[in-house]
Protein backbone atom coordinates (compact mmCIF):
# COMPACT_ATOMS: atom_id res chain seq x y z
CA UNK A 1 0.00 0.00 0.00
CA UNK A 2 1.36 3.43 -0.94
CA UNK A 3 1.42 6.01 1.82
CA UNK A 4 0.15 9.48 0.90
CA UNK A 5 1.86 12.58 2.29
CA UNK A 6 0.43 16.08 2.57
CA UNK A 7 2.03 19.05 0.81
CA UNK A 8 3.22 20.33 4.20
CA UNK A 9 4.89 17.00 5.01
CA UNK A 10 6.62 16.92 1.62
CA UNK A 11 7.83 20.51 2.02
CA UNK A 12 9.17 19.76 5.52
CA UNK A 13 10.95 16.65 4.21
CA UNK A 14 12.53 18.67 1.38
CA UNK A 15 13.75 21.31 3.82
CA UNK A 16 15.17 18.65 6.18
CA UNK A 17 16.90 16.91 3.28
CA UNK A 18 18.43 20.18 2.03
CA UNK A 19 19.67 20.96 5.55
CA UNK A 20 21.25 17.51 5.92
CA UNK A 21 18.91 16.57 8.76
CA UNK A 22 17.78 13.32 7.17
CA UNK A 23 18.50 10.03 8.93
CA UNK A 24 18.25 6.72 7.11
CA UNK A 25 17.04 3.53 8.76
CA UNK A 26 19.14 0.85 7.07
CA UNK A 27 17.45 -1.88 9.12
CA UNK A 28 14.02 -1.18 7.61
CA UNK A 29 12.91 -3.64 4.93
CA UNK A 30 13.14 -2.18 1.44
CA UNK A 31 10.23 -2.59 -0.93
CA UNK A 32 11.83 -3.45 -4.24
CA UNK A 33 10.09 -3.05 -7.57
CA UNK A 34 9.00 -6.27 -9.25
CA UNK A 35 11.65 -8.04 -11.28
CA UNK A 36 11.45 -7.27 -14.98
CA UNK A 37 10.07 -9.93 -17.25
CA UNK A 38 12.68 -12.28 -18.62
CA UNK A 39 12.07 -10.94 -22.10
CA UNK A 40 10.61 -7.56 -23.06
CA UNK A 41 7.14 -7.76 -24.55
CA UNK A 42 6.05 -6.05 -27.75
CA UNK A 43 2.39 -5.09 -28.19
CA UNK A 44 0.68 -6.91 -31.02
CA UNK A 45 -2.68 -5.54 -32.08
CA UNK A 46 -5.14 -8.10 -33.37
CA UNK A 47 -8.68 -7.23 -34.33
CA UNK A 48 -11.24 -9.95 -33.65
CA UNK A 49 -15.04 -10.03 -33.50
CA UNK A 50 -16.52 -9.33 -30.04
CA UNK A 51 -17.82 -12.89 -29.68
CA UNK A 52 -14.36 -14.31 -30.30
CA UNK A 53 -12.78 -11.87 -27.85
CA UNK A 54 -15.30 -12.97 -25.22
CA UNK A 55 -14.49 -16.63 -25.86
CA UNK A 56 -10.77 -15.94 -25.46
CA UNK A 57 -11.35 -14.07 -22.20
CA UNK A 58 -13.58 -16.88 -20.91
CA UNK A 59 -10.95 -19.49 -21.81
CA UNK A 60 -8.27 -17.47 -20.04
CA UNK A 61 -10.45 -17.10 -16.95
CA UNK A 62 -11.16 -20.83 -16.98
CA UNK A 63 -7.41 -21.52 -17.29
CA UNK A 64 -6.59 -19.05 -14.53
CA UNK A 65 -4.19 -16.96 -16.61
CA UNK A 66 -4.37 -13.46 -18.11
CA UNK A 67 -5.89 -13.52 -21.58
CA UNK A 68 -2.75 -11.99 -23.12
CA UNK A 69 -0.69 -14.88 -21.74
CA UNK A 70 -3.14 -17.40 -23.15
CA UNK A 71 -3.05 -15.75 -26.58
CA UNK A 72 0.79 -15.74 -26.50
CA UNK A 73 0.73 -19.45 -25.69
CA UNK A 74 -1.70 -20.19 -28.51
CA UNK A 75 0.47 -18.23 -30.95
CA UNK A 76 3.53 -20.12 -29.74
CA UNK A 77 1.77 -23.45 -30.18
CA UNK A 78 0.57 -22.52 -33.66
CA UNK A 79 4.03 -21.41 -34.77
CA UNK A 80 5.55 -24.53 -33.23
CA UNK A 81 3.13 -26.70 -35.16
CA UNK A 82 4.01 -24.87 -38.39
CA UNK A 83 7.76 -25.19 -37.77
CA UNK A 84 7.63 -28.90 -37.05
CA UNK A 85 10.17 -29.84 -34.39
CA UNK A 86 10.50 -26.85 -32.05
CA UNK A 87 10.70 -26.84 -28.25
CA UNK A 88 7.84 -25.34 -26.22
CA UNK A 89 7.39 -25.24 -22.47
CA UNK A 90 5.59 -28.07 -20.72
CA UNK A 91 3.23 -25.52 -19.12
CA UNK A 92 2.09 -24.35 -22.55
CA UNK A 93 1.47 -27.93 -23.67
CA UNK A 94 -0.41 -28.83 -20.48
CA UNK A 95 -2.65 -25.78 -20.82
CA UNK A 96 -3.33 -26.59 -24.48
CA UNK A 97 -4.22 -30.19 -23.62
CA UNK A 98 -6.46 -29.10 -20.74
CA UNK A 99 -8.20 -26.55 -22.95
CA UNK A 100 -8.74 -29.11 -25.70
CA UNK A 101 -10.12 -31.60 -23.20
CA UNK A 102 -12.50 -29.02 -21.68
CA UNK A 103 -13.82 -27.70 -24.98
CA UNK A 104 -13.62 -30.81 -27.12
CA UNK A 105 -11.54 -28.87 -29.68
CA UNK A 106 -7.94 -29.13 -30.76
CA UNK A 107 -5.79 -26.34 -29.32
C-alpha positions as CSV (number, residue, x, y, z in Angstrom):
1,X,0.0,0.0,0.0
2,X,1.4,3.4,-0.9
3,X,1.4,6.0,1.8
4,X,0.2,9.5,0.9
5,X,1.9,12.6,2.3
6,X,0.4,16.1,2.6
7,X,2.0,19.0,0.8
8,X,3.2,20.3,4.2
9,X,4.9,17.0,5.0
10,X,6.6,16.9,1.6
11,X,7.8,20.5,2.0
12,X,9.2,19.8,5.5
13,X,11.0,16.7,4.2
14,X,12.5,18.7,1.4
15,X,13.7,21.3,3.8
16,X,15.2,18.6,6.2
17,X,16.9,16.9,3.3
18,X,18.4,20.2,2.0
19,X,19.7,21.0,5.6
20,X,21.3,17.5,5.9
21,X,18.9,16.6,8.8
22,X,17.8,13.3,7.2
23,X,18.5,10.0,8.9
24,X,18.3,6.7,7.1
25,X,17.0,3.5,8.8
26,X,19.1,0.9,7.1
27,X,17.5,-1.9,9.1
28,X,14.0,-1.2,7.6
29,X,12.9,-3.6,4.9
30,X,13.1,-2.2,1.4
31,X,10.2,-2.6,-0.9
32,X,11.8,-3.5,-4.2
33,X,10.1,-3.1,-7.6
34,X,9.0,-6.3,-9.3
35,X,11.7,-8.0,-11.3
36,X,11.4,-7.3,-15.0
37,X,10.1,-9.9,-17.2
38,X,12.7,-12.3,-18.6
39,X,12.1,-10.9,-22.1
40,X,10.6,-7.6,-23.1
41,X,7.1,-7.8,-24.6
42,X,6.0,-6.0,-27.8
43,X,2.4,-5.1,-28.2
44,X,0.7,-6.9,-31.0
45,X,-2.7,-5.5,-32.1
46,X,-5.1,-8.1,-33.4
47,X,-8.7,-7.2,-34.3
48,X,-11.2,-10.0,-33.6
49,X,-15.0,-10.0,-33.5
50,X,-16.5,-9.3,-30.0
51,X,-17.8,-12.9,-29.7
52,X,-14.4,-14.3,-30.3
53,X,-12.8,-11.9,-27.8
54,X,-15.3,-13.0,-25.2
55,X,-14.5,-16.6,-25.9
56,X,-10.8,-15.9,-25.5
57,X,-11.3,-14.1,-22.2
58,X,-13.6,-16.9,-20.9
59,X,-11.0,-19.5,-21.8
60,X,-8.3,-17.5,-20.0
61,X,-10.4,-17.1,-16.9
62,X,-11.2,-20.8,-17.0
63,X,-7.4,-21.5,-17.3
64,X,-6.6,-19.1,-14.5
65,X,-4.2,-17.0,-16.6
66,X,-4.4,-13.5,-18.1
67,X,-5.9,-13.5,-21.6
68,X,-2.7,-12.0,-23.1
69,X,-0.7,-14.9,-21.7
70,X,-3.1,-17.4,-23.1
71,X,-3.1,-15.7,-26.6
72,X,0.8,-15.7,-26.5
73,X,0.7,-19.4,-25.7
74,X,-1.7,-20.2,-28.5
75,X,0.5,-18.2,-30.9
76,X,3.5,-20.1,-29.7
77,X,1.8,-23.5,-30.2
78,X,0.6,-22.5,-33.7
79,X,4.0,-21.4,-34.8
80,X,5.6,-24.5,-33.2
81,X,3.1,-26.7,-35.2
82,X,4.0,-24.9,-38.4
83,X,7.8,-25.2,-37.8
84,X,7.6,-28.9,-37.0
85,X,10.2,-29.8,-34.4
86,X,10.5,-26.8,-32.0
87,X,10.7,-26.8,-28.3
88,X,7.8,-25.3,-26.2
89,X,7.4,-25.2,-22.5
90,X,5.6,-28.1,-20.7
91,X,3.2,-25.5,-19.1
92,X,2.1,-24.4,-22.5
93,X,1.5,-27.9,-23.7
94,X,-0.4,-28.8,-20.5
95,X,-2.7,-25.8,-20.8
96,X,-3.3,-26.6,-24.5
97,X,-4.2,-30.2,-23.6
98,X,-6.5,-29.1,-20.7
99,X,-8.2,-26.5,-23.0
100,X,-8.7,-29.1,-25.7
101,X,-10.1,-31.6,-23.2
102,X,-12.5,-29.0,-21.7
103,X,-13.8,-27.7,-25.0
104,X,-13.6,-30.8,-27.1
105,X,-11.5,-28.9,-29.7
106,X,-7.9,-29.1,-30.8
107,X,-5.8,-26.3,-29.3
